[in-house]
Amino acid sequence: MRPFRRREPLHVRLAREGGIPLEEPAAPRPVWDEPGIHGLQRARRWDAVVTVEAPDLEGDRSSFVALPSGDLVVEEGPENVAPLADALEQELRPPYRAEAVRRDGGLWAVGARRIEVVELPGIAGEEVELSEHEGEHELLVDGERAFGSIPKLERPGHAVRARRIDGELWEVEAAPL
């Protein structure tokens, strides 16, 4: 007895009998389609990047926020980041969020991006998320659902996240839904 063998795969026969055309398999993707080779640049992370000689500054890292008033709120690193902020403000006006890293000796590399700052009095928590979908608002404060809305954060068709900077000042980011 001879083993049973199909001449064509079952899915091919069924497709042919059902009148469904089968396409040739797609050619493998060309090597130039790989990330980094396609010619599209990465999304820009910084609006300004500077190097600063600040040998007296302690530590190796710093992150801070420059408020619209010109005040600086240090989140990490040495308290006196004024030399870093002064150099940045040659390129970028407040408000901005900055990160700095010590390079060789007293040389610091500092990158900053523009931010939106709003005053939200009476809000508890450290992080607020507000989204609207089909006329329905969803408000989360520190990850927990909350009742109501915050008019200063309402952006139709957007999800809005606000993080407390200091006191009643919040950094706001909005992304389309």
C-alpha positions in Angstrom: 0.0 0.0 0.0 1.3 3.5 -0.9 1.1 6.3 1.6 -1.5 9.0 0.7 0.0 12.2 -0.5 -1.7 15.4 -1.6 -0.5 17.0 -4.7 -1.4 20.5 -3.4 -2.0 21.7 0.2 -5.5 21.6 1.4 -5.8 25.4 1.9 -4.8 25.9 -1.7 -7.3 23.4 -3.1 -10.1 24.8 -1.0 -9.3 28.4 -2.0 -9.2 27.4 -5.7 -12.5 25.5 -5.4 -14.1 28.5 -3.6 -12.8 30.9 -6.2 -10.5 32.8 -3.9 -7.3 33.9 -5.5 -4.1 33.2 -3.5 -1.5 35.9 -3.8 2.2 35.2 -4.0 3.9 35.6 -0.6 5.2 39.1 -0.1 8.9 39.6 -0.8 11.1 40.0 2.3 11.6 43.6 3.4 14.7 45.2 1.9 17.6 45.9 4.3 17.2 49.7 3.7 13.8 49.6 5.4 15.4 48.9 8.8 15.2 51.6 11.5 18.0 54.0 11.2 18.5 53.4 7.5 15.3 54.8 6.1 16.4 58.5 6.2 13.7 59.7 8.6 15.1 61.5 11.6 14.2 60.6 15.2 11.7 62.8 17.0 13.6 65.8 18.5 13.9 65.4 22.3 15.5 68.8 23.1 14.7 72.3 22.0 18.1 73.5 23.1 21.4 71.9 24.0 24.4 73.7 25.4 27.7 73.0 27.1 28.7 75.0 30.1 31.9 75.4 32.1 30.8 75.1 35.7 33.7 73.6 37.7 32.2 74.7 41.1 29.0 72.8 40.6 28.8 69.7 42.7 27.5 66.3 41.6 27.3 64.6 38.2 23.6 65.1 37.2 20.9 67.6 37.6 17.3 68.1 36.5 15.4 71.3 37.0 12.5 73.4 35.7 12.6 77.0 34.8 9.3 78.7 35.6 7.8 81.6 33.5 8.8 83.9 36.4 12.5 82.9 36.0 12.5 81.0 39.2 14.3 77.6 39.1 12.9 74.4 40.8 15.6 71.8 41.2 14.3 68.3 41.2 17.7 66.5 41.3 21.3 67.5 41.9 23.0 70.6 43.2 20.8 73.5 44.3 22.7 76.3 42.5 22.0 75.5 38.8 21.9 79.2 37.8 25.1 78.9 35.6 23.4 76.0 33.6 20.1 78.0 33.3 21.9 81.2 32.3 23.6 79.3 29.4 20.3 77.7 28.3 18.5 81.0 28.3 20.8 82.3 25.6 18.9 79.7 23.4 15.5 79.1 25.1 13.2 81.3 27.2 11.4 79.9 30.2 9.4 77.8 30.9 11.4 74.7 30.2 12.5 71.4 31.7 16.2 70.7 31.7 18.6 67.8 32.3 22.3 68.2 32.8 25.2 65.8 32.9 28.8 66.5 34.0 31.3 65.6 31.3 35.0 66.1 31.6 36.0 68.1 34.7 33.8 71.1 35.0 32.1 70.8 31.6 28.3 70.2 31.7 26.1 69.1 28.8 22.6 70.6 29.3 19.4 69.8 27.3 16.1 71.5 27.7 12.6 71.4 26.1 9.8 73.8 26.3 6.9 73.1 28.6 3.5 74.5 29.3 3.0 75.6 32.9 -0.5 76.3 34.4 -1.6 77.3 37.9 -4.1 74.8 39.3 -5.2 75.9 42.8 -6.8 73.5 45.2 -5.9 70.3 43.3 -4.7 67.4 45.5 -2.2 64.9 44.3 0.9 65.0 42.2 -0.3 63.8 38.8 -3.6 64.5 37.0 -4.9 62.9 33.8 -7.9 64.2 32.0 -9.4 62.8 28.8 -12.5 63.3 26.8 -14.1 60.7 24.5 -17.5 61.2 22.8 -18.4 64.0 25.2 -17.5 61.9 28.3 -14.7 63.2 30.6 -12.5 60.9 32.7 -10.4 62.4 35.4 -7.7 60.6 37.3 -5.8 62.0 40.2 -2.7 60.0 41.1 -4.2 57.1 39.2 -7.5 57.1 41.1 -10.8 58.2 39.4 -12.1 61.5 40.6 -15.4 63.3 40.1 -15.7 66.4 37.9 -13.3 68.1 35.5 -10.6 70.8 35.5 -11.5 73.5 32.9 -7.9 74.7 32.5 -6.9 71.2 31.4 -9.9 70.5 29.0 -8.7 70.0 25.4 -11.3 68.3 23.2 -10.0 65.3 21.4 -6.8 65.2 23.6 -5.6 63.3 26.6 -4.0 65.7 29.1 -1.5 64.9 31.8 -0.4 67.4 34.4 2.4 66.9 36.9 2.9 69.1 39.9 6.1 71.2 39.7 5.9 73.2 42.9 2.9 74.4 44.9 0.1 75.3 42.6 2.2 75.2 39.4 1.8 72.2 37.1 3.5 71.1 33.9 0.9 70.1 31.2 1.3 67.8 28.3 -1.5 67.1 25.8 -1.6 64.3 23.2 -4.3 63.8 20.6 -6.6 60.8 21.1 
